[in-house]
Structure formats: C-alpha cells, structure tokens
Amino acid sequence: MAIFKAVKVSESVYWVGAIDWNIREFHGYTTHHGSTYNAYLILADKPTLIDTVKAPFKSELLERISSVINPKDIAYIVSNHTEMDHSGCLSEIIQAVQPEKVFASVMGAKALKQHFTLPQEIIPLKTGDELSLGNKTLAFTETRMLHWPDSMFSYLKEERLLFSQDGFGMHLASEERFADELDKGVLDYEFATYFANILLPYTNLITALLDKIKSAGPAIDIIAPDHGPIWRRDLTLILDKYRTWSEQKPTRKAVVLYDTMWHSTERMARAVEEGLHEGGAQVKVMSMAAVHRSDIAYEILDAGALVVGSPTLNNNIFPTMADVLTYLKGLRPKNLVGAAFGSYGWSGESASQLQDILKEMKVEIVTEPVKSQYVPNEGVLAQCHDLGLKVANRLKEVAV
Ligand code: FEO
C-alpha cells in the first residue's frame, strides 16, 4: 500500500519530498530536529520536477509523485542544487521517469557530471533564462556560492513562487509543510541555526541577492526551500532576518567559549563571565564538554564578542578548541571583538595560540591574553575579571 502522499502548495505545485526524522549529523552540523529533503512537482502542461531527494529516500519521492501523476508523465526535471541531499537519486529518477529534458545551472550541469554517470545530458541554464512549461513559465537565477557554485533559484512566474534550494531553508523534520503551522520558537531557532552553519560564510553575496529581490518589487508570494517548511506568510520578516544576519552588526552579547582539563580554565571562564556581566554585556558561557560546534555557531550569529579559553595540552590548545575554532573560522563571522585566556602546567602556549587564531578570524583583540600556571590564584582571577570588563567596555563602544 502506498503511504506517502503529495501535499498541495499552490495552484499547480505539489510538495513531493521526503522526511528524515532521524538525521542528526549534517557535515559537521548537529541537526537536533531532523530534516526534510524537499522536491516539488509542477503540474503544468509540461509536468516538471524541481530537485530530487537524498538517495535512500528515492521510493518516498516516487510514491508521493505517484499520488498525483504517473512519474513517467514528467516532462522536465530541474536540478537547483548538486549537493547529494538533493541530487543523490537523480540518476535513478531520470531512469524511472525518462523525462524529455533535464536542466541545471551552468555550474550545476558540470558538477552533476562530476558526481554521477547520468543517463541523459544536462541542459545548462544561466541567469535570465526562462523555460516554458506550456501554461506556466519558470525563470532562473544562478546564485553561485549560495552555497555551492552550482546553486540556482527557479521562479514560477504565474504563481509568484520561488524555489530557493537551500536558501531560506532549515533542518526541521515535520509533517506540517508550512512554516505558519509550526511552533514559532522551534522555527526561529532552526532557521537561525541553519543560516549560521550553512550560509554565514556568504553574507556579502546574500546582501547583494536581497537587494536584487527588493529592487524586483513584491513579486514573491511563496518561498519553497529544499529543507524544512514552506514560507507563505510574513515573507518580509524572513527577508529582513536574512539581511540582519548578513550585516552582523555588533551587539552587546558576548560568547565565552572554553574547554578545561582540571577546572582551572573553567574557573578563569567564570571570572571572565563576571567581568563581562559587570560591564553590561549579555553573556553566554559555553563549555565544549556540554555543547556542539553548531550550537556555538548559532550563538555567534548575533554576538558582538568571542572570548576563548583553553588549557595547554602537549604545547597546543585542547583538541576540542581546535575543532570548534577551525569550524568557526570557516564560517567567517564578522565584526567581533574578543580576547583569549588559558591555564597551563609548564609550557603555556594555549592562550597565545588562541589569540593568534582570533586574529586570523579577523576578531579585534581587546586585550592581551591572561595565563594561569596550574590553578588560578586570586590575582589571575582578577585579571580574568578585568579581561571580561575590558571586552564589555569595548562592546559598549562598537555595539549598535
Ligand atoms: Fe541541502 Fe547544500 O544541500
């Protein structure tokens, strides 16, 4: 018995994707609430499939398509994004459907060939190209590096519906297909977490894209991303959130991030926390023993300061700190101030190494690192408190 059904999104568009309740790891990002791989079917004169799903979910996709149309009636397939959570079963779907034509962006056509042996040529599309589906029209915009070189938006003109691939998406598994049907707290958290972990490195491109959307006028009624729920209300709010996160104007929020071996660095972190608080900063203290790197990325998204601490282990920072700072460096957060601290036994490199990493991340260093040999004494804790106070005072000057 077929159990999976398509869900109507608009006059001619159906959601035919898959729900992945169990995924918790997405290339380094912990997906607390699972995800969906969204694919869409346009029931036009030339029935068209927008994207596919991750390979293990191929049957779910085909079943949902079959609930409204014979899959062999699909004329066109458009691949908006090559990453394998959306193209993993493309080859098998092409074989099953045998469409007249398959399309992707210029970069997508190249990238798909580098991923798969496909049974059909991919027709490249560039910005400004349009595809007639008979009674409907798709218009295309290449969105290179948002977030892969191949990424592309497809816009269904007659229904003012934007297929935005990963853009405006989130990792959130649910039976509800529309954002306005979901708990707002969970929605806000997952929307921001997705932006922080996937899109943060590309904020300059996002700002330019938002300007382009704005200058085109109010031409979008529905945003249908490749993950999570579909947006059909408050689109201005959604676009405004993307703009705010892209600008990353500094706030009075400080993230204190540390790991500890025998609680010495932890005691230093708590003293830094008190100094920050006394200086009027909003503080979030995060121990690598308790949180995941993607949760830290979420907190950094609206922070103005990053203060980091680590013990010295074998002349280096703690491995967990190297992990998270490598991750954060790749995400390229902007407009942060910060400082470093750390405890040690005999060599004591960690705090200086942390400061060097902050500099590589273009974090403005507010004050020199504080170091503690073995267990911090009252004097060292006072230095940590002062470090926090100085960072808080700098935030007062730069925060908007
Ligand atoms: Fe959802 Fe970039 O893949």
Boltz pocket constraint, residues with backbone or C-beta under 6 A from the ligand:
constraints:
  - pocket:
      binder: B
      contacts: [[A, 81], [A, 83], [A, 84], [A, 85], [A, 86], [A, 147], [A, 148], [A, 166], [A, 226], [A, 227]]
      max_distance: 6.0
